[in-house]
């Protein structure tokens, strides 16, 4: 089981890292824009700052949608820091880009973003994949079911990949995705929900009160 968080907020990243459970960070230009970080150079500097905090996988997303653009941008991002992993969309040119990076035998991971329409990408050889929960839910499909479908498909055909459940809406989704067999999940608020429970919280408070006496 791996735990990634999807944010560009350095305080949130530091908090999760200090907790001792963080396996990596996934972020993108839109998340950076929410933090007021805009422009290619500023965003790439921010990727480096994140790498210095976590000392683990940090995914950096290409914004190009054509093959040549993905290759160029992916190589530039990968050169920023050894911990950078390049995230590409699971469209036709994206699958070609994964093949290109794989054949280079880079020791950095290259990640495919998955939706149901991208199921043909299962034969590409990137090491990690994201299965989105929130996006299908927003169009009245079963996001957690999608995670389960992808996990079962990979296990059936023995693909040596890891499935990370992404865009998780709530803590319950984390539990359901784990039960489906996902190898990890991405969330900010939801991991905090795993730590909070009324019985645990009340028990801890009572223990502290007794201890102070």
N, C-alpha and C positions, 0 to 999 in steps of 0.2 A: 504494500500500500504506500502510495506517495501522496504528499500534500503540496500542492502549488497554490499560490494566491494570484488572482488576476487584478492587479492594481499598479499604479505608477506612484502611489503615495509612499514616500520614503519612511514616514513614521509607522505606517501600517506594516510595511515590509520589515522594519527593524523589530517591531513588537512580535511578529510571527517568528522571526529568526531567533529572538531571545527566548521564546517559548521552547525551542529545541525540536520542533516538529517539521520545520520547513525544508522541503526538498527542492524548491525552485520557485521562480516567479515567471508569470506570463503577462506581458503587457503589450500595448500597441499605441499608435499615434493618437487615437481618440481618447484613450485613458490618460495619456500624457496631456492632451489638450485640456481635460478637466482639471488638471493640476496647474494649468497656466503655462505649460511647456510646449512651445510651438516652434516650428522651423526645424529643418533636417538636422542641422548641426547641434542645436540645443537638445533635441530628442536623442541623438546619438551619444552626447555627453551624459545624458541621464541614464541611458542603458549601462554605461560604464559605472556610474555611481551605484546603481542597483547591484551590479556584479561584485563590487567591492564590499557591499554589505553581506550578501548571502553566500558568496564563494561557492555557488552551485548553479545549476542550469537557469538561464534567463532567456526566455524566448523573445525574439525581436521579429516583428511582422513586416513582410514586404507589402508595399502598397501597389506595386506594379501588377498588371493583370495579363501581360504578355510574356512569353517565354524569355526573350532576350532581357527584358527589364527585370524579371525575377532573378535571373542568373546574376546580372550586374549588381542589383541591390542586395541580393543574398550574400554574395562574396564580400561586399563592402561591410555589411553588418557582421558577418562572421569574423572579419579581421579586427573588429573592435576589441574583443576580449575572448580568451579561450573558452569561457563559460557561455558565450552566446550560442543559442540554438535558433535556427532560422525557421520561421513559420510561414508557410505558403498556402494559398487557397486550393481546395480540391476541385479545380477545374481542369480542363484538358491540358492547358499549358503548365499548370501547377504540377500535375502528375509527371509531365516531361521534365520539369525542373527537379523534382525529387529524384528521378532516375539519373539526371546529370550529376547531382551532388553525391548520390550513392556511388556512382561509378568512379568518382574522384577519391573514394575511400577516405573521406574526411573523418576525423575522430570526433567531430562535432555532430550532434543530432540534428536532423532536419524533420520538421513536424508538419504533417498534413492536417488541415482543418476539415472535419467531416460533417456533412449533412447527408440525408438519405439519397439525394440525387448524386452524391459523390461516391456511391458504394463501389463503383468500378475501380476506384483507387486502391482497393484492398491489396492488389498485387504489386503496388509500389512498395519500396522497401524502406521507407522512413521508420524510425524506431518508436516514435510516439505518435498518437493521434488523439485529437479532441473530438468527442461526441457531444454535440450541443443539446442541453436539456431545455433551456428557456426558449430558444427560437422556435422549435416545433410546438411547444405549449402555447405560444402566442398566436399560432394559426390553427389552434384546436386539434393538434396532433399530440401524441404521447411521447414527450421528451425522454422520460426515463425508459420507456419501452424501446426507443431508438438506441439508447446505450446498450440495453440488453441484446437487441438484434445484432449490433456490431460485435459485441463480445462473443456471442454464440457463433457468428460467422467465422471469426478469427480462430476460435478454438476448434471448430469443425475442420477447417482447412489447415490448421497447425501453422498459422502465420505467427512469426516470432515478433510480435508487436505489443505495445502497451496502450491501453485505452484509458484516456483521462476524461472524466465527465466534466464538461465546461458549462459556463453560464448557469450555474446552479441557483435556483430561486430561494430555497430554504433548506434548513438543516435536515428535514425529513427526506428531501431529495438525495442528500449525501448518503443517508442510511440505505435508501432504496437502491442507489447506484452501486454501493458496496455489495449489497445482496445480489445484484445482477452480475457481479464479477468484475466491475471496473477496477483497474489497477491504481487509480488515484482520482483526485477531484481538484477543482479549482474554485475557490471562493474567498471572500474577505469576511463578510459578516457571518456566514454560515459556520465557519470553523469555531467562531466564538460561541455559537449556539450549542456546539457539541460540549463545550466546557461548562455551560450553565444548566443547572437542573434544580428545581425547587427543593427537592429532598436533600441533595448534596449541599446546596447553599445554606439551608436552614441548619443542617447538621454541623457544618463548618462553623457557622455563627455561634451555635450552642457550645461547641468545643472551645472556641476562643473565649467565650464568656466564662466558662468553667475554669479555663486555664488562668484567666486574669484574677480569679478569686484566690 
